[in-house]
Each structure stands twice: as structure tokens, then as C-alpha cells.
Amino acid sequence: MLGSLSAFGALTIDMYLPAMPSMAGELGTSGSLVQLTLTVFVVGLAVGQVIVGPLSDAWGRRRPLLIGTALYVGGSLWCALAPTVEWLIGGRVLQALGAAAGTVLARAIVRDLFEGVAMTRFFSTLMLVNGVAPIIAPVIGGQLLAFTTWRVVFGVLAATGALILMAAAWALPESLPTERRRPADFRTVVASFAGLIADVHYLRHVIAAALMFAAVFAYISGSSFVLQDGYGLSAQQFSLVFAANGVGIVVLGQLNGFLVGRVAGEAVLLRVGLTIATVGAAGVLTCGAADLPLPLLEISLFVMTSMFGLVMTNATSLALSAHASAAGAASSLQGLLQFLIGAIAASAMTLTGPATATAMGATMLMCTAGALTLMGRRPMANETAGPVFEAGALLMPLVHLDKNSSSAK
């Protein structure tokens, strides 16, 4: 169940990727506006997590999850019926706000129930389901396009969301007991986020995860145009290439679950994954700049994307390890930075026109190299997050104020 919820974002993004070129023609709009539907979804997913996470720390996980999943179903139906690209963008916003609940609360529920290496291994297990989504979603989308239109893709997403909603209502119990809940008032929420921002250990792992996600998101948002328009693949061929890269994510995620605690710790595995991802990204850039054959490009893409399963699992576990009392807020801030940085990277990649292999490779390399640089240096024992984040430290006393005391008044 948690794997299905955590896969909402990937499923909703990847299933309609093969249809993006044909959507532009049917809706009478440009490829850039169709790509905007992807960026809007990611931004909405980020904003929605910031709302849902703190609410779940106060209300529990179950109620926000059911409300968000119902909203997702409604947004998917809106997209299926959209007459113009503007209406489609509106539906994607609604869909994203709903999907945010599953994305952020799956991580929070894991943190409610597990700690240490057990938490990392469970995140690796989630990566099995989360990685299957990018394998099957574009294949399903590509096969649907062989005999129907892109609108049916969104209908399938609505039906999938409805099934997950019914299963969650029936089978998913509450994981956050009442005695561990926190108030959802403005003071407490601001103090929670301020404490997270002031925590250099949390922040560096979250940013490393966000940069890795941005590298993969550059591939997600640009690959359909690069491989179909640039290399002449059909929608069905593209979906198979995309699925092959998803297999790498699943395999490395499961391998991480076996290695962690037996061969190496989370921090070592994280740095190894980022190093290999950087090599793969450099290969993509080289293939694009030198106009190398498609098989070499596909190998480089496989190397880079497969490290997602290794990097995200360990970075997420390390980031959430010290924040059991505010797992919803910690998970939501991670999601916010992850998807906002991903959206910025995808938008920057297309500033000069449609995505190319060179632009995609350059974006990937900047993101993976930046994450590797961030994780390559161990912080000093008393190091703070720096002047940019000092506001977080200044607001920390709010956590300890008693709202009924005279000082708080």
C-alpha cells in the first residue's frame, strides 16, 4: 500500500510521456506548453506536500491521505475531459495537490514505524514498487496510444486512484498515535520548518536528494522529445527504452537494501551512487555534444537513472533519521525542495527551445556533480547551516514556548 502511494507522482508523470508530442497537435498548442503541464504538476506536488505534511502531524496520516487521494481522482477526470491546454493545466494542478498526499505521507508513515537500518531497508522495499511505476507507466501509455487517445491515459489514472482510495480506506490503519501529534497552528508549523532548515545534517541530505531527483526529472521531461523527435523512436519504442531505465532503479533499490548494514553504511552508499550517477550524466552530455549513436546514449542514461534507487533511499533515510516527532513536516520539506529544484532544472533545460540530448546531459551533470560535491565533505561537529539559514536557528526557541505562558503572550 505504501509503495503504491509513494508511486503516485511517478505514475502520473510517466504514463502520459509518450503522448506529449501528439497532445500538442490535438490541442493546437506548442510542445513547450505541453511540457508546462509537467512542470505545473511538479510545482503543485511540491506545494501540496508542504500543506499536507504539517497537517498530518496534527491530524494523523489517515484523514489527509484519504482526502488527497479523492482529490487526485477528481483532477485526473478533469484532465481527461480538458478541451484546451489551459484547462489541462488546471486539471494537472488539482491532480498534483491530491497526489502530494500519497507522496509525502508514505515517507512519514515509514518514519512513524521504523528507525535506523530497518528504515533504510524499508525505503528500499518501497523503491521496488516506486521503481515499477516508471517501468509499466510509459509502456501502458504507449500501448494505449496505439489504439486510442491520450485522454484515455488520464481515465486510467483516475481509475487507478479510485482503486487505491478504496484499498486505503479499507486496509490502511493510522500510524501516528494521538499522544505523538503536534498542533497545526501557525507558530508550531513555522517553528518546525525553522528547526529543519537550521539542521545542517538534514538539509545537506535533502538537497543532495533534490539534486539527484532534478537530474532524473530532466531526463523524464526531456527524453520523449529527445528520443522521439531527435532519434526517431516511436511512442511504443520510447516506452520500452524508458521502462528499461526503470528496471535499473528497481534493481539498485533492492541491492541497496541488501548492502546497507552488511557491506557499508548509508553515507558511503550515498556517495558511491552519486559518483556513478555523475559519470553517467557526463556520458549523456558527451553523446549529445558529439552526436554519438543511440545505444551509447541509452547506456549512459541507464547508468545515471539507475542510481536514483540507491541515492534517494539512503539520502531520505539519513535526512529523516533525527525527526521522528515531526516526520510529516520533514517529509514535506524534502518534497518541496525536491520537486521545486526538479521543476527549475527542467525549465532551465528548455529555455533555448525544445529539449536536446546536449541540454539534457548538461542539466544532469550539473545536478549530480553538485550533489556529489555537497556530500563529499563531512561537516564539522558544531557547523551550522550558514548565514542563509540563520533565520531557522533564530526561530527555534518557538518550539519550546508554552503557549499559555506569559512570555509567549
N, C-alpha and C positions, 0 to 999 in steps of 0.2 A: 504493500500500500504506500509506504513512504517513498519507495523508488518511483512509483507512478506519479506521485505528487511532485517530486523533485524534477521529473522529466517534462513537466508541463511546458516550460519555456522552450526547451529543445524541440519538443514535438510540434509546437505551434509555429516555430520559426522554420524548421526544416521541411515540413510536409509540403509547403507551398513554394519552396525554392525553385523546383523545375518549371513551375508555371509562370514565373516572373516575366520572362520575355514575352510570352503570349498574352499576359494580363495587360501589358502596356498597349498592345494593339486592340484588344477588345474594348478597353475602357477609353480609347482615344487619347492617351496621355503619353508622357515620356518615360523612358526607363528610369530616370532619376527620381521621378515622383513615385514610381512603383517601389524603388529602393527605399524611399522615405517611409513607406508603410512598415518596413522592417525596423528602421531607426526609431520611429514613433513607438512601436511595440516595446523595444528595449528600454526606452526612456520611461514609458508607463510602467513597465515591470520594475524598474528601479524605484520610482516614486511610490508605487503601491507597497513595496516591501517596507519602506520607512513608516508607512501608516500602519500596516498590519502587525509588524514586529512588536512595537511597544504595546499595542492594544492586546496582543496575545499574552504579554507578561502580566497584564491586569485581568483579562477575562478568561484566560486559559487558551489552549490551542484549538479546541474542537469548534467552538462557535464561529470565530473568524474564518476558519478553514471552510466550513460549510457555506457561509455567506459568499466567500470569494469564489468558490467553485461554481455556485449558481450564477454569479455574475459572469464568469467565463463562458458558460453555456449561452447566455443571452448575447454576449459580444460576438461569439462565433456565428450565431444565426444572423446577426446584423451584417457581418462581413459577407456571408453567403448571399444576401439579398441586396447588397450595395449597388446602386445604379451608376455611381461615378466614383472616381478615385478619392474625392473628398469625403464621401460617405464611407468608403472603405477605411480611410484613415481614422475617422471617428469610431468605427467599429473596432479597429485594432487597439485604440486607447482603452475602450471598455474591456476588451478581451485581455489586455495586458494587466489591468488593475485586478481582474479576477485571478489570472494565472499567478500573480505575485503571492497570493496567499499560500498556494501549494509549494512554491519555490522556497519561501522564507521559513515556513512552518515545518517543512520536512527536516531542515537542518536543526531548528530549535528543538523539535521532539527528540532527535538523536541526542542532543546535548542534555536534555532532561533525563535520559535513560542510561547514558554511557559516559565513561571517563577514560582518559589515558589511551593506551594502545587499543583497548576494546573499542573506543570511539573511532579511532582511525580505521580499524578493520571494518567497522560497520559502515563508515563512509565509503570504503572500498566496495562493500557489498552493494550499496546504493548505486555506485558507479556502474555496476552490471546492468541495472535497469535503465539508469540515466544514459548509459552509452548505447543501449539498444535503440533508444529513440532516434538518434541520428542515423542509425543503420536502416531501420524499417521505414521511417517517416518519408524520406525522399523517394524510396522505392515505391511506397504506396502512392505518393503523389504523382510520380512519373507514370505508373501503370494506370492510374485513374485518368490521366490526361490522354491516354491512348484511345479512350472511347467516350470521354465526357469533358466537361469544362472545369476550370479552376474553382467555380462556385461549389461544386460537389466536395472538393477538398475541405472547405470550411464547414460544410454539412457534416462530414466525417469527424472533424474536430469537435463540433457541437455534440454529436452522439457519444464520442469518447468521454468528453467532460461529464455528460449526464450519467454514464456508467460509473465513472469514478466517484461522482457525487453520491450516488445510491450506495456504492460499496463503503464509502467513508461514513455515511450516516448509519450504516448497519454495523460495521466492523471495527471502526477506529475509536478506541477509548481516549479519555482525557489523560494527558501525560503530566500536566502541571498541577500539583495539589494546591488547594486553596491557601495553605499556610506559606507557600513559596511565591505567591503572586505579589506584584508591586502595583502601587497606584498609577493610573494613567493620566494624572493631572500634568499640566504643562511643566511645572517645576521639576517633577521627578523625571519626566521624559528628557528634558534638556540636560539635567544632571547625568542621566545615564549615557547619553551620547557624548557629553563633555568628558566623562571618565574614559570612555572608549577611545576618543580622539587623543587624550593625553597618555594613553598606554602605548609606548613605542613598540613593545613586543607584539601586541595585537595589530597595530597599524601597519607595520612593515610586512607582516604575513598577508594581511588583507590586500594591500596594494600589490604585492607580488602576485597574488591570485587574480586580482583585477587585470593586471597587465597580461597575464597568460590568457585570460578569457578574451581580452581585446585582440590578441593575436589570432585566436581561433575564430573570433567573431569577424575579423577582417576576411578570413577565408570563407566563412558562412555567407557573408553579404556580397562578396565579390566573385565567388567561384562559379556561380551559374552563368554570369556574363563572360568570365574569362574562358571557361571550358566550352560553353555552347557557342558564343559569338566569336571568341578568339581561336579556338581549336576545332570548332565544327562538330562537337558532340551533340547527339540528340538528347531530348529530355530523359529518355529511358537510359541511355548510356551515362549521362551525367549522374543520374540517381544511383547507378551501380558503383561509380567511382566514389561518390560521396559516402555510400554505405561501407565501402572497403576501408575508408579512413575511420569510420565509426567503429569498425572491428578493432582497430588499434587502440582506441580509447578504452574499450571493454577489456581487452587483454591486459593492458598496462594497469588498469584499475584493479583487476583481480590479482595480478602479480604483486602489486604494492601491498595488498592485504596479506600475502604470504611472507613478503620480505620484512615488513615493519615489525620490529621487536625480535626478529630472528637473525637477520643479516645486518640491518642498520636501523637507525632511528629516523623519525620523521624529517628532521632538519637535513640530514645527509641525503636522503632520498629526494627531498625537495630540490636541493642544489643540483643533483645529478640530472633530474628531469629537466630543469631549466637549461642546463648546459646542452643537453641533446636537442632540446627544442630550438635553441639558438642556432645550432648547426643546421637543422632542417630549414629554418627560416632563411638563413644565408643561402642555402641551396635553391630555394624558391626564387629569391632575388636574382641569383646568378642565371637561372633558367630563363627568367623573363628578360633580363638585360641582354643576354647572349642569344636569345631566340633558340634555345635548345629543344630537343624533341619532347613530345608529351610524356613518354614514360619516365624521363628523368624528373620532370616537374611533378608527376604523380608520386614518385618515390620521396621526393623532398617534402611534399605535402603530408604524406603518410607519417614520416619521421616527426614532423612538427606537431601535427594534430594528435598523434597517439600519446604524446607526453602530457596532454591535458588530463588524462586519467590519473597520472602519477602526481602531477603538480597540485591540482585542485584538492585532491583528497588530503594530502599532507598539510598544505597551507591552511585549509579550513579547520582541520583538527587542531593545529597549533594556535590558530587565532582564537578559537572558541574555548580552549582548554581552561582559561582562568576566569570565565564569565558565566558560570552556572546560574547565578542569581539574575542575570539579565540576558539570557540566551536569545530571546526574541529580538531585543534591541541590537545585540551584537551580530546576529544573523542578518538583520535588516540593513545595518550599515555596510556590512560586507556586500550585500546585494546591490545597494545603491552605488557604491564605488565601482563595483564590477561592471554593472550594466551601463553606467554613465561613461566610464572610460572606454568601454566597448563601442558605445554609440559615437563617441568623439573620434575614435580611431577609424570607424567605418566611414564617417562623414568626411574626415580628412583625406581618406583614400580616394574619394571621388570628386575632390574639389576641382580638378582639372579636366573632368569628363568621366565617361564610363570606366569601371574598374579594369585594370590591366594586370598581367602577371607581375610586371615590374613594380607597380604601385602596391599591389597586394604583398609582395615579398618584402618591400621596404618597410611597410607598416608592421608586418610580423616581426622583422628583425629588430626594429626599434623597441617594440614592446617586450620581446623575450630577453633581449640584451639588457634593457632597463631593469627587468625583474631579477635577472641574474646578478647584476651589479648591486641591487638593493640587498639581496640575500647573501652576497659573497662576503660581507663584512659583519662580524659579530659586534653588537652594540656593547658599550662599556656598562659596568654594573649599575651606575646611577645616571645613565644617559636619559635625557628627556626627549620628547618628540621634536624639539626645536622651536624657534620663535613663531613659526607659522601656526603651531598648535598650542601655544601657551594659553590661549583662551580656555581650552579644555581643562587645563590644570587649575586655572583661576576659578572655574565654576564648580570644581569638585566638592568644596565644602557644602554645597547644596544637598549632596547626598545624605549628609549627616545631620541636617537641620530637622528638628522636630517641629512639625507644622503648628503644633499647639503651644510652642514656647514663645516667650516674649521676644526673644531675639529674632525668631522667624517672622513674627508680626511686624 
